[in-house]
Amino acid sequence: MSYNHESAGGVNYIYGCVLKGTVKAVQYVDKQLSRHEWFHGVVPRSDCEEMLKSNGDFLVRKTSVAGVTKYCISARYNNDTKHIPVTYAKKTWSLLNVSRHL
């Protein structure tokens, strides 16, 4: 996996994350993400809202939408829990329309 990143105001942004080769995306990503304490696998939205207590708390989770496995960043922001979908298209992971979810 390769990616580019930049920093702004002490916050790291990762963009253009690319999976190389023909590895099945979900299996590969699960294996990589499971190494991190912020990845929680399949967690219902309602459980996330109970887990994330303080502004800035976040986790990455798997979800299923219409039978399709997707990933989501759930974060505590402005005393509310926000759920931001992570999309995968053309071998690139992206956060689209983030402001819509804030």
Chimera marker file (.cmm) of the C-alpha trace (Angstrom):
<marker_set name="trace">
<marker id="1" x="0.000" y="0.000" z="0.000" r="1" g="1" b="0" radius="0.5"/>
<marker id="2" x="1.335" y="3.442" z="-0.785" r="1" g="1" b="0" radius="0.5"/>
<marker id="3" x="-0.013" y="6.835" z="0.173" r="1" g="1" b="0" radius="0.5"/>
<marker id="4" x="0.770" y="10.517" z="0.244" r="1" g="1" b="0" radius="0.5"/>
<marker id="5" x="0.324" y="12.721" z="3.267" r="1" g="1" b="0" radius="0.5"/>
<marker id="6" x="0.674" y="16.320" z="4.361" r="1" g="1" b="0" radius="0.5"/>
<marker id="7" x="0.357" y="18.202" z="7.624" r="1" g="1" b="0" radius="0.5"/>
<marker id="8" x="-1.587" y="21.347" z="8.423" r="1" g="1" b="0" radius="0.5"/>
<marker id="9" x="-1.940" y="22.835" z="11.875" r="1" g="1" b="0" radius="0.5"/>
<marker id="10" x="-0.615" y="19.699" z="13.555" r="1" g="1" b="0" radius="0.5"/>
<marker id="11" x="-3.145" y="17.457" z="11.773" r="1" g="1" b="0" radius="0.5"/>
<marker id="12" x="-1.935" y="14.798" z="9.360" r="1" g="1" b="0" radius="0.5"/>
<marker id="13" x="-3.964" y="14.234" z="6.227" r="1" g="1" b="0" radius="0.5"/>
<marker id="14" x="-3.603" y="11.040" z="4.222" r="1" g="1" b="0" radius="0.5"/>
<marker id="15" x="-4.824" y="11.127" z="0.659" r="1" g="1" b="0" radius="0.5"/>
<marker id="16" x="-4.539" y="9.058" z="-2.469" r="1" g="1" b="0" radius="0.5"/>
<marker id="17" x="-4.008" y="5.765" z="-0.660" r="1" g="1" b="0" radius="0.5"/>
<marker id="18" x="-3.452" y="3.199" z="-3.406" r="1" g="1" b="0" radius="0.5"/>
<marker id="19" x="-3.563" y="-0.581" z="-3.235" r="1" g="1" b="0" radius="0.5"/>
<marker id="20" x="-1.122" y="-2.009" z="-5.757" r="1" g="1" b="0" radius="0.5"/>
<marker id="21" x="-1.540" y="-5.312" z="-7.553" r="1" g="1" b="0" radius="0.5"/>
<marker id="22" x="-4.609" y="-7.516" z="-7.669" r="1" g="1" b="0" radius="0.5"/>
<marker id="23" x="-5.036" y="-8.191" z="-3.943" r="1" g="1" b="0" radius="0.5"/>
<marker id="24" x="-8.677" y="-8.252" z="-2.861" r="1" g="1" b="0" radius="0.5"/>
<marker id="25" x="-9.183" y="-4.866" z="-1.254" r="1" g="1" b="0" radius="0.5"/>
<marker id="26" x="-11.311" y="-5.858" z="1.725" r="1" g="1" b="0" radius="0.5"/>
<marker id="27" x="-9.114" y="-8.771" z="2.826" r="1" g="1" b="0" radius="0.5"/>
<marker id="28" x="-5.925" y="-6.778" z="2.435" r="1" g="1" b="0" radius="0.5"/>
<marker id="29" x="-7.269" y="-3.719" z="4.204" r="1" g="1" b="0" radius="0.5"/>
<marker id="30" x="-8.706" y="-5.755" z="7.096" r="1" g="1" b="0" radius="0.5"/>
<marker id="31" x="-5.311" y="-7.350" z="7.679" r="1" g="1" b="0" radius="0.5"/>
<marker id="32" x="-3.514" y="-4.001" z="7.620" r="1" g="1" b="0" radius="0.5"/>
<marker id="33" x="-6.084" y="-2.164" z="9.721" r="1" g="1" b="0" radius="0.5"/>
<marker id="34" x="-6.335" y="-4.888" z="12.362" r="1" g="1" b="0" radius="0.5"/>
<marker id="35" x="-2.827" y="-3.916" z="13.497" r="1" g="1" b="0" radius="0.5"/>
<marker id="36" x="-4.106" y="-0.574" z="14.762" r="1" g="1" b="0" radius="0.5"/>
<marker id="37" x="-5.991" y="0.051" z="18.003" r="1" g="1" b="0" radius="0.5"/>
<marker id="38" x="-8.366" y="2.489" z="16.265" r="1" g="1" b="0" radius="0.5"/>
<marker id="39" x="-9.734" y="-0.224" z="13.929" r="1" g="1" b="0" radius="0.5"/>
<marker id="40" x="-12.719" y="-1.999" z="15.462" r="1" g="1" b="0" radius="0.5"/>
<marker id="41" x="-14.005" y="-4.219" z="12.643" r="1" g="1" b="0" radius="0.5"/>
<marker id="42" x="-17.783" y="-4.469" z="12.407" r="1" g="1" b="0" radius="0.5"/>
<marker id="43" x="-19.353" y="-2.079" z="14.922" r="1" g="1" b="0" radius="0.5"/>
<marker id="44" x="-22.945" y="-0.828" z="14.680" r="1" g="1" b="0" radius="0.5"/>
<marker id="45" x="-23.404" y="2.936" z="14.459" r="1" g="1" b="0" radius="0.5"/>
<marker id="46" x="-25.241" y="3.034" z="17.792" r="1" g="1" b="0" radius="0.5"/>
<marker id="47" x="-22.342" y="1.281" z="19.565" r="1" g="1" b="0" radius="0.5"/>
<marker id="48" x="-19.890" y="3.840" z="18.142" r="1" g="1" b="0" radius="0.5"/>
<marker id="49" x="-21.899" y="6.640" z="19.629" r="1" g="1" b="0" radius="0.5"/>
<marker id="50" x="-21.549" y="5.042" z="23.073" r="1" g="1" b="0" radius="0.5"/>
<marker id="51" x="-17.814" y="4.308" z="22.643" r="1" g="1" b="0" radius="0.5"/>
<marker id="52" x="-16.742" y="7.788" z="21.538" r="1" g="1" b="0" radius="0.5"/>
<marker id="53" x="-16.997" y="10.033" z="24.586" r="1" g="1" b="0" radius="0.5"/>
<marker id="54" x="-14.707" y="13.045" z="24.055" r="1" g="1" b="0" radius="0.5"/>
<marker id="55" x="-14.288" y="15.427" z="21.129" r="1" g="1" b="0" radius="0.5"/>
<marker id="56" x="-11.434" y="14.082" z="18.997" r="1" g="1" b="0" radius="0.5"/>
<marker id="57" x="-12.113" y="10.404" z="19.796" r="1" g="1" b="0" radius="0.5"/>
<marker id="58" x="-12.384" y="8.330" z="16.628" r="1" g="1" b="0" radius="0.5"/>
<marker id="59" x="-12.393" y="4.813" z="15.267" r="1" g="1" b="0" radius="0.5"/>
<marker id="60" x="-12.428" y="3.138" z="11.882" r="1" g="1" b="0" radius="0.5"/>
<marker id="61" x="-15.043" y="0.451" z="11.401" r="1" g="1" b="0" radius="0.5"/>
<marker id="62" x="-16.529" y="-1.836" z="8.804" r="1" g="1" b="0" radius="0.5"/>
<marker id="63" x="-20.144" y="-1.588" z="7.842" r="1" g="1" b="0" radius="0.5"/>
<marker id="64" x="-22.401" y="-3.168" z="5.263" r="1" g="1" b="0" radius="0.5"/>
<marker id="65" x="-24.583" y="-1.082" z="2.982" r="1" g="1" b="0" radius="0.5"/>
<marker id="66" x="-26.957" y="-3.062" z="0.756" r="1" g="1" b="0" radius="0.5"/>
<marker id="67" x="-24.750" y="-6.130" z="1.226" r="1" g="1" b="0" radius="0.5"/>
<marker id="68" x="-21.562" y="-4.288" z="0.222" r="1" g="1" b="0" radius="0.5"/>
<marker id="69" x="-18.737" y="-4.046" z="2.768" r="1" g="1" b="0" radius="0.5"/>
<marker id="70" x="-17.609" y="-0.479" z="3.352" r="1" g="1" b="0" radius="0.5"/>
<marker id="71" x="-15.387" y="1.359" z="5.787" r="1" g="1" b="0" radius="0.5"/>
<marker id="72" x="-16.332" y="4.355" z="7.873" r="1" g="1" b="0" radius="0.5"/>
<marker id="73" x="-14.533" y="6.781" z="10.161" r="1" g="1" b="0" radius="0.5"/>
<marker id="74" x="-16.652" y="7.531" z="13.207" r="1" g="1" b="0" radius="0.5"/>
<marker id="75" x="-15.470" y="10.545" z="15.181" r="1" g="1" b="0" radius="0.5"/>
<marker id="76" x="-16.618" y="12.676" z="18.079" r="1" g="1" b="0" radius="0.5"/>
<marker id="77" x="-16.788" y="16.288" z="16.883" r="1" g="1" b="0" radius="0.5"/>
<marker id="78" x="-18.569" y="19.277" z="18.391" r="1" g="1" b="0" radius="0.5"/>
<marker id="79" x="-20.134" y="17.028" z="21.069" r="1" g="1" b="0" radius="0.5"/>
<marker id="80" x="-21.733" y="14.826" z="18.413" r="1" g="1" b="0" radius="0.5"/>
<marker id="81" x="-20.672" y="11.587" z="16.702" r="1" g="1" b="0" radius="0.5"/>
<marker id="82" x="-20.087" y="11.906" z="12.959" r="1" g="1" b="0" radius="0.5"/>
<marker id="83" x="-19.857" y="8.988" z="10.537" r="1" g="1" b="0" radius="0.5"/>
<marker id="84" x="-17.752" y="9.649" z="7.438" r="1" g="1" b="0" radius="0.5"/>
<marker id="85" x="-17.723" y="6.969" z="4.734" r="1" g="1" b="0" radius="0.5"/>
<marker id="86" x="-14.420" y="5.997" z="3.153" r="1" g="1" b="0" radius="0.5"/>
<marker id="87" x="-14.797" y="5.256" z="-0.549" r="1" g="1" b="0" radius="0.5"/>
<marker id="88" x="-12.647" y="3.038" z="-2.755" r="1" g="1" b="0" radius="0.5"/>
<marker id="89" x="-12.610" y="3.674" z="-6.488" r="1" g="1" b="0" radius="0.5"/>
<marker id="90" x="-9.956" y="3.273" z="-9.166" r="1" g="1" b="0" radius="0.5"/>
<marker id="91" x="-7.551" y="1.764" z="-6.612" r="1" g="1" b="0" radius="0.5"/>
<marker id="92" x="-7.742" y="4.895" z="-4.435" r="1" g="1" b="0" radius="0.5"/>
<marker id="93" x="-9.241" y="5.417" z="-0.954" r="1" g="1" b="0" radius="0.5"/>
<marker id="94" x="-10.933" y="8.780" z="-0.431" r="1" g="1" b="0" radius="0.5"/>
<marker id="95" x="-13.062" y="10.797" z="1.946" r="1" g="1" b="0" radius="0.5"/>
<marker id="96" x="-15.629" y="12.535" z="-0.228" r="1" g="1" b="0" radius="0.5"/>
<marker id="97" x="-17.956" y="15.344" z="0.813" r="1" g="1" b="0" radius="0.5"/>
<marker id="98" x="-16.582" y="15.365" z="4.358" r="1" g="1" b="0" radius="0.5"/>
<marker id="99" x="-18.172" y="18.739" z="5.120" r="1" g="1" b="0" radius="0.5"/>
<marker id="100" x="-21.594" y="17.199" z="4.458" r="1" g="1" b="0" radius="0.5"/>
<marker id="101" x="-21.067" y="14.873" z="7.415" r="1" g="1" b="0" radius="0.5"/>
<marker id="102" x="-19.909" y="17.554" z="9.867" r="1" g="1" b="0" radius="0.5"/>
<link id1="1" id2="2" r="1" g="1" b="0" radius="0.2"/>
<link id1="2" id2="3" r="1" g="1" b="0" radius="0.2"/>
<link id1="3" id2="4" r="1" g="1" b="0" radius="0.2"/>
<link id1="4" id2="5" r="1" g="1" b="0" radius="0.2"/>
<link id1="5" id2="6" r="1" g="1" b="0" radius="0.2"/>
<link id1="6" id2="7" r="1" g="1" b="0" radius="0.2"/>
<link id1="7" id2="8" r="1" g="1" b="0" radius="0.2"/>
<link id1="8" id2="9" r="1" g="1" b="0" radius="0.2"/>
<link id1="9" id2="10" r="1" g="1" b="0" radius="0.2"/>
<link id1="10" id2="11" r="1" g="1" b="0" radius="0.2"/>
<link id1="11" id2="12" r="1" g="1" b="0" radius="0.2"/>
<link id1="12" id2="13" r="1" g="1" b="0" radius="0.2"/>
<link id1="13" id2="14" r="1" g="1" b="0" radius="0.2"/>
<link id1="14" id2="15" r="1" g="1" b="0" radius="0.2"/>
<link id1="15" id2="16" r="1" g="1" b="0" radius="0.2"/>
<link id1="16" id2="17" r="1" g="1" b="0" radius="0.2"/>
<link id1="17" id2="18" r="1" g="1" b="0" radius="0.2"/>
<link id1="18" id2="19" r="1" g="1" b="0" radius="0.2"/>
<link id1="19" id2="20" r="1" g="1" b="0" radius="0.2"/>
<link id1="20" id2="21" r="1" g="1" b="0" radius="0.2"/>
<link id1="21" id2="22" r="1" g="1" b="0" radius="0.2"/>
<link id1="22" id2="23" r="1" g="1" b="0" radius="0.2"/>
<link id1="23" id2="24" r="1" g="1" b="0" radius="0.2"/>
<link id1="24" id2="25" r="1" g="1" b="0" radius="0.2"/>
<link id1="25" id2="26" r="1" g="1" b="0" radius="0.2"/>
<link id1="26" id2="27" r="1" g="1" b="0" radius="0.2"/>
<link id1="27" id2="28" r="1" g="1" b="0" radius="0.2"/>
<link id1="28" id2="29" r="1" g="1" b="0" radius="0.2"/>
<link id1="29" id2="30" r="1" g="1" b="0" radius="0.2"/>
<link id1="30" id2="31" r="1" g="1" b="0" radius="0.2"/>
<link id1="31" id2="32" r="1" g="1" b="0" radius="0.2"/>
<link id1="32" id2="33" r="1" g="1" b="0" radius="0.2"/>
<link id1="33" id2="34" r="1" g="1" b="0" radius="0.2"/>
<link id1="34" id2="35" r="1" g="1" b="0" radius="0.2"/>
<link id1="35" id2="36" r="1" g="1" b="0" radius="0.2"/>
<link id1="36" id2="37" r="1" g="1" b="0" radius="0.2"/>
<link id1="37" id2="38" r="1" g="1" b="0" radius="0.2"/>
<link id1="38" id2="39" r="1" g="1" b="0" radius="0.2"/>
<link id1="39" id2="40" r="1" g="1" b="0" radius="0.2"/>
<link id1="40" id2="41" r="1" g="1" b="0" radius="0.2"/>
<link id1="41" id2="42" r="1" g="1" b="0" radius="0.2"/>
<link id1="42" id2="43" r="1" g="1" b="0" radius="0.2"/>
<link id1="43" id2="44" r="1" g="1" b="0" radius="0.2"/>
<link id1="44" id2="45" r="1" g="1" b="0" radius="0.2"/>
<link id1="45" id2="46" r="1" g="1" b="0" radius="0.2"/>
<link id1="46" id2="47" r="1" g="1" b="0" radius="0.2"/>
<link id1="47" id2="48" r="1" g="1" b="0" radius="0.2"/>
<link id1="48" id2="49" r="1" g="1" b="0" radius="0.2"/>
<link id1="49" id2="50" r="1" g="1" b="0" radius="0.2"/>
<link id1="50" id2="51" r="1" g="1" b="0" radius="0.2"/>
<link id1="51" id2="52" r="1" g="1" b="0" radius="0.2"/>
<link id1="52" id2="53" r="1" g="1" b="0" radius="0.2"/>
<link id1="53" id2="54" r="1" g="1" b="0" radius="0.2"/>
<link id1="54" id2="55" r="1" g="1" b="0" radius="0.2"/>
<link id1="55" id2="56" r="1" g="1" b="0" radius="0.2"/>
<link id1="56" id2="57" r="1" g="1" b="0" radius="0.2"/>
<link id1="57" id2="58" r="1" g="1" b="0" radius="0.2"/>
<link id1="58" id2="59" r="1" g="1" b="0" radius="0.2"/>
<link id1="59" id2="60" r="1" g="1" b="0" radius="0.2"/>
<link id1="60" id2="61" r="1" g="1" b="0" radius="0.2"/>
<link id1="61" id2="62" r="1" g="1" b="0" radius="0.2"/>
<link id1="62" id2="63" r="1" g="1" b="0" radius="0.2"/>
<link id1="63" id2="64" r="1" g="1" b="0" radius="0.2"/>
<link id1="64" id2="65" r="1" g="1" b="0" radius="0.2"/>
<link id1="65" id2="66" r="1" g="1" b="0" radius="0.2"/>
<link id1="66" id2="67" r="1" g="1" b="0" radius="0.2"/>
<link id1="67" id2="68" r="1" g="1" b="0" radius="0.2"/>
<link id1="68" id2="69" r="1" g="1" b="0" radius="0.2"/>
<link id1="69" id2="70" r="1" g="1" b="0" radius="0.2"/>
<link id1="70" id2="71" r="1" g="1" b="0" radius="0.2"/>
<link id1="71" id2="72" r="1" g="1" b="0" radius="0.2"/>
<link id1="72" id2="73" r="1" g="1" b="0" radius="0.2"/>
<link id1="73" id2="74" r="1" g="1" b="0" radius="0.2"/>
<link id1="74" id2="75" r="1" g="1" b="0" radius="0.2"/>
<link id1="75" id2="76" r="1" g="1" b="0" radius="0.2"/>
<link id1="76" id2="77" r="1" g="1" b="0" radius="0.2"/>
<link id1="77" id2="78" r="1" g="1" b="0" radius="0.2"/>
<link id1="78" id2="79" r="1" g="1" b="0" radius="0.2"/>
<link id1="79" id2="80" r="1" g="1" b="0" radius="0.2"/>
<link id1="80" id2="81" r="1" g="1" b="0" radius="0.2"/>
<link id1="81" id2="82" r="1" g="1" b="0" radius="0.2"/>
<link id1="82" id2="83" r="1" g="1" b="0" radius="0.2"/>
<link id1="83" id2="84" r="1" g="1" b="0" radius="0.2"/>
<link id1="84" id2="85" r="1" g="1" b="0" radius="0.2"/>
<link id1="85" id2="86" r="1" g="1" b="0" radius="0.2"/>
<link id1="86" id2="87" r="1" g="1" b="0" radius="0.2"/>
<link id1="87" id2="88" r="1" g="1" b="0" radius="0.2"/>
<link id1="88" id2="89" r="1" g="1" b="0" radius="0.2"/>
<link id1="89" id2="90" r="1" g="1" b="0" radius="0.2"/>
<link id1="90" id2="91" r="1" g="1" b="0" radius="0.2"/>
<link id1="91" id2="92" r="1" g="1" b="0" radius="0.2"/>
<link id1="92" id2="93" r="1" g="1" b="0" radius="0.2"/>
<link id1="93" id2="94" r="1" g="1" b="0" radius="0.2"/>
<link id1="94" id2="95" r="1" g="1" b="0" radius="0.2"/>
<link id1="95" id2="96" r="1" g="1" b="0" radius="0.2"/>
<link id1="96" id2="97" r="1" g="1" b="0" radius="0.2"/>
<link id1="97" id2="98" r="1" g="1" b="0" radius="0.2"/>
<link id1="98" id2="99" r="1" g="1" b="0" radius="0.2"/>
<link id1="99" id2="100" r="1" g="1" b="0" radius="0.2"/>
<link id1="100" id2="101" r="1" g="1" b="0" radius="0.2"/>
<link id1="101" id2="102" r="1" g="1" b="0" radius="0.2"/>
</marker_set>
